[in-house]
Amino acid sequence: MSRTQAGTPALITRMALVLAPIEVVNHKSIVPEPRWFNRDKKTFEDWWRAMKLYLRANKVTDTNKKIITVLGRFGGETAGTSAQQKLNKIDGGDNTPSWDAFEVELQLVYSDKTKEADAKWCIETFTQGRKHITDFLIEFMALVSKAQTDNQHVIFLLKENINREIIRAIMVYS
């Protein structure tokens, strides 16, 4: 056995001991960075969901860091000005708001108020038609969630708007 072969395992062991504490920090997040938010109320819900997923995936748990990360994604003149005003309040010594209060404030200011009314109108006129029952139920439940309809009304709408043959089949098995 040559001298280099005999020393190789020992060298590898020493290198492993030296390199073991080094942790690879440059990793990609499993959730992409959210796009810029420009105060468009129609895009707020999607942007907000992406932002919350991004914060959770990157383990941002400190309230200040969460708020600064969210405000850092505000773009454009109006949204940027709004973010700057909020940062000035925080930097000015005012108490940093709790995450819950900040979240409620964002939703009150930027959520689309007409979305619920639109969903309520859609759910009243939504019928199965020729759709497969699974496709119909997925779309229907999305509308229920957006319209915030109570359960009794949901049952009434399902009975009215699902294919009669499916209703009969359900009644036979129940």
One Martini backbone bead per residue (centre of mass of N, CA, C, O) as a GRO file, in nm:
protein
  174
    1MET     BB    1   0.097   0.036   0.023
    2SER     BB    2   0.075   0.352  -0.009
    3ARG     BB    3   0.112   0.648   0.149
    4THR     BB    4  -0.154   0.792   0.040
    5GLN     BB    5  -0.353   0.564   0.109
    6ALA     BB    6  -0.303   0.547   0.420
    7GLY     BB    7  -0.372   0.870   0.474
    8THR     BB    8  -0.663   0.922   0.366
    9PRO     BB    9  -0.860   0.857   0.602
   10ALA     BB   10  -0.737   1.064   0.798
   11LEU     BB   11  -0.783   1.313   0.622
   12ILE     BB   12  -1.089   1.286   0.598
   13THR     BB   13  -1.147   1.301   0.899
   14ARG     BB   14  -1.022   1.581   0.948
   15MET     BB   15  -1.200   1.733   0.743
   16ALA     BB   16  -1.470   1.659   0.872
   17LEU     BB   17  -1.412   1.800   1.146
   18VAL     BB   18  -1.371   2.085   1.024
   19LEU     BB   19  -1.648   2.095   0.839
   20ALA     BB   20  -1.895   2.025   1.024
   21PRO     BB   21  -1.977   2.321   1.143
   22ILE     BB   22  -2.051   2.387   0.862
   23GLU     BB   23  -2.318   2.575   0.736
   24VAL     BB   24  -2.554   2.588   0.501
   25VAL     BB   25  -2.715   2.899   0.407
   26ASN     BB   26  -2.757   2.874   0.091
   27HIS     BB   27  -3.093   2.862   0.052
   28LYS     BB   28  -3.391   2.778  -0.077
   29SER     BB   29  -3.701   2.854  -0.085
   30ILE     BB   30  -4.014   2.694  -0.111
   31VAL     BB   31  -4.102   2.996  -0.123
   32PRO     BB   32  -4.163   3.252  -0.297
   33GLU     BB   33  -4.144   3.563  -0.348
   34PRO     BB   34  -4.337   3.812  -0.330
   35ARG     BB   35  -4.476   4.040  -0.481
   36TRP     BB   36  -4.564   4.339  -0.535
   37PHE     BB   37  -4.751   4.589  -0.365
   38ASN     BB   38  -5.003   4.843  -0.509
   39ARG     BB   39  -5.308   4.859  -0.383
   40ASP     BB   40  -5.465   4.629  -0.518
   41LYS     BB   41  -5.760   4.490  -0.418
   42LYS     BB   42  -5.776   4.243  -0.622
   43THR     BB   43  -5.470   4.128  -0.517
   44PHE     BB   44  -5.448   4.097  -0.205
   45GLU     BB   45  -5.518   3.803  -0.126
   46ASP     BB   46  -5.290   3.667  -0.285
   47TRP     BB   47  -5.059   3.829  -0.163
   48TRP     BB   48  -5.113   3.761   0.137
   49ARG     BB   49  -5.080   3.457   0.115
   50ALA     BB   50  -4.788   3.466   0.007
   51MET     BB   51  -4.671   3.621   0.249
   52LYS     BB   52  -4.741   3.416   0.474
   53LEU     BB   53  -4.586   3.180   0.349
   54TYR     BB   54  -4.310   3.315   0.345
   55LEU     BB   55  -4.283   3.362   0.650
   56ARG     BB   56  -4.312   3.066   0.735
   57ALA     BB   57  -4.088   2.930   0.555
   58ASN     BB   58  -3.867   3.154   0.686
   59LYS     BB   59  -3.911   3.192   0.996
   60VAL     BB   60  -4.079   3.457   1.059
   61THR     BB   61  -4.157   3.570   1.404
   62ASP     BB   62  -4.089   3.848   1.444
   63THR     BB   63  -4.273   4.124   1.443
   64ASN     BB   64  -4.083   4.332   1.315
   65LYS     BB   65  -3.991   4.152   1.076
   66LYS     BB   66  -4.268   4.108   0.956
   67ILE     BB   67  -4.347   4.401   0.904
   68ILE     BB   68  -4.098   4.479   0.733
   69THR     BB   69  -4.139   4.265   0.514
   70VAL     BB   70  -4.413   4.363   0.420
   71LEU     BB   71  -4.338   4.664   0.365
   72GLY     BB   72  -4.107   4.583   0.155
   73ARG     BB   73  -4.350   4.494  -0.065
   74PHE     BB   74  -4.414   4.781  -0.116
   75GLY     BB   75  -4.521   4.944  -0.411
   76GLY     BB   76  -4.504   5.232  -0.527
   77GLU     BB   77  -4.623   5.532  -0.440
   78THR     BB   78  -4.858   5.474  -0.243
   79ALA     BB   79  -4.751   5.221  -0.094
   80GLY     BB   80  -4.476   5.341  -0.018
   81THR     BB   81  -4.588   5.571   0.155
   82SER     BB   82  -4.739   5.395   0.355
   83ALA     BB   83  -4.488   5.242   0.455
   84GLN     BB   84  -4.330   5.489   0.551
   85GLN     BB   85  -4.529   5.582   0.766
   86LYS     BB   86  -4.513   5.324   0.937
   87LEU     BB   87  -4.204   5.338   0.987
   88ASN     BB   88  -4.203   5.616   1.126
   89LYS     BB   89  -4.372   5.526   1.370
   90ILE     BB   90  -4.174   5.310   1.466
   91ASP     BB   91  -3.913   5.500   1.476
   92GLY     BB   92  -4.063   5.726   1.669
   93GLY     BB   93  -4.150   5.523   1.928
   94ASP     BB   94  -4.371   5.380   1.870
   95ASN     BB   95  -4.542   5.122   1.910
   96THR     BB   96  -4.541   4.821   1.804
   97PRO     BB   97  -4.749   4.641   1.659
   98SER     BB   98  -4.920   4.386   1.651
   99TRP     BB   99  -4.971   4.142   1.433
  100ASP     BB  100  -5.280   4.134   1.449
  101ALA     BB  101  -5.327   4.438   1.408
  102PHE     BB  102  -5.181   4.461   1.137
  103GLU     BB  103  -5.354   4.254   0.983
  104VAL     BB  104  -5.627   4.394   1.020
  105GLU     BB  105  -5.552   4.663   0.890
  106LEU     BB  106  -5.485   4.555   0.609
  107GLN     BB  107  -5.765   4.425   0.554
  108LEU     BB  108  -5.930   4.686   0.583
  109VAL     BB  109  -5.779   4.857   0.362
  110TYR     BB  110  -5.724   4.622   0.107
  111SER     BB  111  -5.977   4.483   0.082
  112ASP     BB  112  -6.236   4.355  -0.108
  113LYS     BB  113  -6.566   4.448  -0.056
  114THR     BB  114  -6.712   4.312  -0.322
  115LYS     BB  115  -6.654   4.005  -0.308
  116GLU     BB  116  -6.883   3.904  -0.126
  117ALA     BB  117  -7.120   4.008  -0.297
  118ASP     BB  118  -7.044   3.856  -0.554
  119ALA     BB  119  -7.055   3.571  -0.428
  120LYS     BB  120  -7.354   3.583  -0.342
  121TRP     BB  121  -7.464   3.608  -0.626
  122CYS     BB  122  -7.329   3.354  -0.753
  123ILE     BB  123  -7.445   3.133  -0.558
  124GLU     BB  124  -7.749   3.177  -0.641
  125THR     BB  125  -7.674   3.100  -0.971
  126PHE     BB  126  -7.533   2.830  -0.920
  127THR     BB  127  -7.491   2.551  -1.138
  128GLN     BB  128  -7.419   2.242  -1.262
  129GLY     BB  129  -7.526   2.107  -1.505
  130ARG     BB  130  -7.250   1.945  -1.686
  131LYS     BB  131  -7.097   1.906  -1.444
  132HIS     BB  132  -6.910   1.761  -1.241
  133ILE     BB  133  -6.955   1.712  -0.914
  134THR     BB  134  -6.668   1.784  -0.819
  135ASP     BB  135  -6.638   2.054  -0.964
  136PHE     BB  136  -6.885   2.186  -0.843
  137LEU     BB  137  -6.803   2.161  -0.537
  138ILE     BB  138  -6.545   2.324  -0.550
  139GLU     BB  139  -6.672   2.589  -0.649
  140PHE     BB  140  -6.892   2.612  -0.433
  141MET     BB  141  -6.700   2.621  -0.181
  142ALA     BB  142  -6.557   2.878  -0.266
  143LEU     BB  143  -6.811   3.056  -0.257
  144VAL     BB  144  -6.886   3.006   0.035
  145SER     BB  145  -6.629   3.129   0.153
  146LYS     BB  146  -6.664   3.416   0.024
  147ALA     BB  147  -6.980   3.458   0.121
  148GLN     BB  148  -7.048   3.361   0.405
  149THR     BB  149  -7.243   3.118   0.435
  150ASP     BB  150  -7.474   2.948   0.576
  151ASN     BB  151  -7.552   2.615   0.613
  152GLN     BB  152  -7.856   2.617   0.541
  153HIS     BB  153  -7.822   2.766   0.269
  154VAL     BB  154  -7.631   2.563   0.140
  155ILE     BB  155  -7.827   2.326   0.136
  156PHE     BB  156  -8.043   2.462  -0.032
  157LEU     BB  157  -7.861   2.520  -0.283
  158LEU     BB  158  -7.787   2.229  -0.341
  159LYS     BB  159  -8.074   2.121  -0.389
  160GLU     BB  160  -8.132   2.329  -0.629
  161ASN     BB  161  -7.832   2.294  -0.810
  162ILE     BB  162  -7.842   1.996  -0.834
  163ASN     BB  163  -7.877   1.722  -0.974
  164ARG     BB  164  -8.150   1.524  -0.921
  165GLU     BB  165  -8.011   1.241  -0.929
  166ILE     BB  166  -7.817   1.294  -0.694
  167ILE     BB  167  -8.026   1.349  -0.479
  168ARG     BB  168  -8.163   1.074  -0.493
  169ALA     BB  169  -7.912   0.905  -0.421
  170ILE     BB  170  -7.870   1.029  -0.142
  171MET     BB  171  -8.152   0.956  -0.023
  172VAL     BB  172  -8.122   0.646  -0.049
  173TYR     BB  173  -7.843   0.630   0.140
  174SER     BB  174  -7.975   0.786   0.412
   0.00000   0.00000   0.00000
